Amino acid sequence: MKRQGNLNVENRTIFVGDNLEILPGINSSGIDLIYLDPPFNTKKTYHAPIGSSAEGASFVDTFHEEDVKNEWLQTIYQDYPDLAEFLEGIKGIGPKSRKKDDLNFCYCAYMAIRLIELHRVLKPSGNLFLHCDGVMVHYLKLIMDCIFGHKNFRNQIVWKRTAGEMKGSQHKSKKLMVNTDYILWYAKNKKIATFNTIYQPLSQEKQYDFDKEIEKLFPLIDEQKRRYTDKKTTPIFSSRSMGARPNLCYTYKGITNPHPSGWRVKKERLIEMDKNNEIIWRKGKSPIRKKFADNYKGKLETNIWTDIPNLTGGQEYLGWPTQKPIKLLERIIEVGSNKDDVVLDPFCGCATTCFTSEKMDRKWIGIDVSEDAYNFVKKRLEEAPEALNNLWKISEKVKLGVERPKRTDQGKDYKKQKYVYVFSNPAFKGIYKVGIAKNWKSRLYQYQIGAPLRDYKKELVLETPYYRQIEKHIHD
């Protein structure tokens, strides 16, 4: 099997099954970018329209307490006490089912345990984009803060998916029209995570506007017929805040920076820039660089995306109930990954992420409960125009995974280890807190902030693969 670095899964594999059954078999820190478009907790059942490519596809977007497994809650409680406290705190908030199930709690538990696994498989330089709507975005952001850390939050992207109109009804609407989705973007480690600068796209229809914008932003023309501006440009002198830089203190054309911070570039580079007519020499003022129109790529992209319409028909539309446009995935993949990186979609549906990753020269893995995803990606590759890197030839290389992969990053005798802890408090003599935790210091802190005097202390902490047996022994 060919592997990508630390990854133990072949490129172009679609796994069929619950992603929580598949993800534990994937090595840690092997994925560069994750995009997930999970259920939104809309309390609805979705069906693909009759006659569409996805006819027969459906899923229920409602979660009940019978769907929440005790081992999920145990893992969350042991490894993420802040997350466990959040889940406890939202009980009673939101709708109930006819069985009195707390629907928001059930959904959050379902998502939390999967996001924990997705965080594990992501590389330190990796990014995760979670697609949702306004129903659960505030809950999901807090879950992500608990797992990824709030410092690793990058953006909340607002996608205007449709111009939209209110559905017809005999009742007068009492709220504003909703036509946006949200994409929560987190890095595993914000300091080293991949980020590629992107610019707002300029269509042919807007080319005239772009020309006007160029004339406005770059009103000057030099002797080489190049448009430029002398506004908001970079100075050639270093600022005082940069401190003394004696290696960049020199005289050129009789000009010297009066401050010890010197020039911004070495003398050789300054001479080259001067020959290329890239500097504006101002009498009695410090020189500045020209900013040329031919280097202008447009306005930097913002977190509000209004130029990608949702799919309601056309050749790209397959009829999948929650299908997303290829252009949306192209933008996400472009900003958060590089060529040959590995992209994972754990709810891959009609395989838009997989198809787009192939198109953009990324490796990819998909997971879905239905085998339809495997059939869809093969169909989309087979029917792709030959101009798109001969994608039709790739369809035969797509693999169907029906079993959990076997991890290769743990060793033959690997056993997961956790801490067994015993905490005491002098205010409660003879009573002890006994439990299991991935981070015992975090668990102790949780007890501390709940105590008036914050005087809980450690009696015993033991890291062991036999944590369940030892905890039971202590309790017995």
C-alpha positions, -999 to +999 in steps of 0.1 A: +000+000+000+013+034-009+011+058+020+012+096+022+037+104+050+022+092+082-011+082+066-022+046+065-050+050+040-046+050+002-054+080-018-089+080-036-106+058-010-143+061-002-152+043+031-187+032+036-200+033+072-204+056+102-174+079+102-170+073+140-163+036+132-138+045+104-119+074+119-103+055+149-085+034+123-068+064+106-033+074+119-029+105+140-017+137+123-019+126+087-046+148+072-040+184+058-075+197+054-109+185+066-142+198+052-174+184+067-209+192+058-227+172+086-264+171+094-276+205+106-300+193+133-329+207+113-353+180+126-363+172+090-361+142+067-344+149+033-352+131+001-336+134-034-361+143-061-375+115-084-357+115-117-324+130-104-290+112-103-294+109-065-330+094-066-336+072-036-310+090-014-324+103+019-314+110+055-331+119+088-316+150+104-329+144+139-310+130+169-324+113+200-310+101+233-310+065+220-284+077+194-260+089+221-237+061+234-224+061+270-188+056+258-191+089+239-200+107+271-173+088+291-146+098+266-158+135+266-159+136+304-125+120+308-106+138+281-124+172+277-139+184+310-147+218+296-166+202+268-184+179+293-194+209+314-207+227+282-228+196+273-243+195+308-250+232+306-271+231+275-294+204+288-329+218+289-321+245+263-339+240+229-366+217+216-377+183+230-389+153+211-422+136+218-402+112+239-389+142+259-354+137+244-332+168+246-326+172+209-298+199+210-279+179+236-281+147+215-269+165+184-240+182+202-228+150+217-230+133+183-209+161+168-184+165+197-172+129+197-166+130+159-148+164+161-125+149+188-114+122+163-111+147+134-089+169+156-067+138+162-062+128+126-054+164+115-018+175+110-004+202+132-004+224+101-039+213+092-072+232+088-108+221+095-138+238+079-172+229+094-203+238+074-235+246+093-264+270+094-278+294+119-296+267+139-265+252+156-236+275+147-233+290+182-233+256+198-208+242+173-184+271+178-183+265+215-177+228+210-148+236+186-134+261+211-133+232+237-116+208+213-093+230+191-089+259+216-104+293+210-070+306+200-070+284+169-103+299+156-096+316+122-128+327+106-165+324+106-173+325+069-207+336+059-219+321+026-248+338+009-261+307-008-291+322-026-308+355-033-338+337-019-375+345-014-398+337+014-418+305+008-454+311+000-478+308+030-512+319+041-495+332+073-475+364+074-439+359+081-426+372+115-389+370+108-363+381+082-355+359+053-326+334+058-303+329+029-269+322+045-249+293+058-218+295+080-184+278+077-164+276+110-127+275+102-103+263+128-066+254+126-050+227+147-021+251+154-028+286+142+010+295+142+020+269+116-013+262+098-015+264+060-029+297+047-029+308+011-039+344+004-069+345-020-085+375-038-120+382-048-126+367-082-132+390-112-156+376-138-157+388-174-189+406-167-171+427-141-140+434-162-152+469-170-156+477-133-122+463-127-106+486-153-123+516-137-110+504-103-074+502-117-076+537-131-088+550-097-063+531-076-033+537-099-038+571-115-002+578-124+017+566-155+055+565-156+079+568-186+077+530-191+039+533-196+032+514-163+004+526-141+013+532-105+004+550-073+024+568-046-004+564-020-002+537+007+031+524-005+060+508+014+088+532+025+124+524+016+137+535+050+132+511+079+110+524+108+125+534+141+106+505+158+128+480+140+157+491+161+193+495+151+203+476+119+240+486+112+242+461+082+216+482+064+230+516+072+246+530+041+245+560+017+230+559-018+226+589-041+238+610-012+208+598+009+211+582+043+184+572+068+190+596+098+180+568+121+201+537+129+174+514+116+188+520+081+172+509+048+147+481+043+169+463+017+205+457+010+224+481-012+226+457-041+188+452-041+182+490-038+204+496-069+184+469-088+151+485-078+163+519-089+173+506-123+138+491-127+123+525-119+106+511-088+114+540-064+100+575-061+128+599-051+112+628-033+130+660-026+134+667+011+114+635+020+123+599+024+120+577-008+091+553-013+084+524-035+060+526-064+030+503-062+023+491-098-011+482-113+003+451-131+011+436-097-024+442-084-044+410-080-076+425-067-092+430-033-083+405-007-111+380-001-132+386+030-152+362+052-184+371+034-189+351+002-217+364-020-205+353-054-212+315-053-249+307-058-264+275-044-273+247-068-309+245-079-303+229-113-279+227-142-253+201-153-235+201-119-267+195-099-272+158-091-303+161-070-285+153-037-305+169-009-277+190+006-253+192-024-228+221-023-212+239-054-178+229-067-168+266-066-174+267-028-151+237-023-125+251-046-122+283-025-119+263+007-094+239-006-074+268-022-071+288+010-064+259+034-042+234+015-015+230-011-009+207-040-005+170-030-020+176+004-045+151+018-082+162+021-107+143+042-145+147+040-162+125+067-197+132+055-189+132+018-225+127+004-223+131-034-185+134-032-182+171-042-151+174-019-135+143-034-141+154-070-129+189-064-098+177-046-089+155-075-094+184-099-071+206-078-043+180-076-049+170-039-051+135-025-084+127-009-104+103+014-141+102+018-165+086+043-202+082+041-229+059+054-240+052+019-222+035-010-238+062-032-207+085-025-184+059-042-207+056-072-211+094-074-174+102-074-167+076-101-196+089-122-184+126-118-148+116-128-159+096-157-181+124-171-156+152-165-144+170-196-111+155-209-095+189-205-097+185-167-065+166-164-081+135-180-101+129-148-121+102-166-090+080-164-089+084-126-123+069-120-108+033-122-084+042-094-111+050-069-113+024-041-142+013-019-134+007+018-158-014+038-136-021+069-119+002+094-082+007+083-055-006+107-034+020+123+004+018+118+014+046+142+009+028+175+032-002+176+023-039+181+018-036+219+002-002+220-024+005+246-041+038+252-031+054+285-050+078+308-047+091+343-065+077+373-068+104+399-078+108+435-085+143+448-094+154+483-107+185+500-103+192+537-138+206+538-151+171+531-131+147+552-132+111+542-147+119+508-126+117+477-130+125+440-120+095+420-120+092+382-102+090+348-088+119+328-066+125+298-054+157+315-057+154+353-046+190+359-075+203+338-099+180+358-084+193+391-090+229+379-126+221+372-131+209+408-112+239+421-134+265+404-164+248+418-152+249+454-155+281+474-120+280+488-104+262+458-086+238+481-089+205+463-055+188+462-040+158+445-038+126+466-029+102+437-023+104+400-013+074+380-009+072+342-017+036+331-033+016+303-053-002+329-071+029+340-106+014+340-096-016+361-077+006+386-105+031+389-129+003+396-105-012+422-103+021+440-140+025+441-145-010+453 
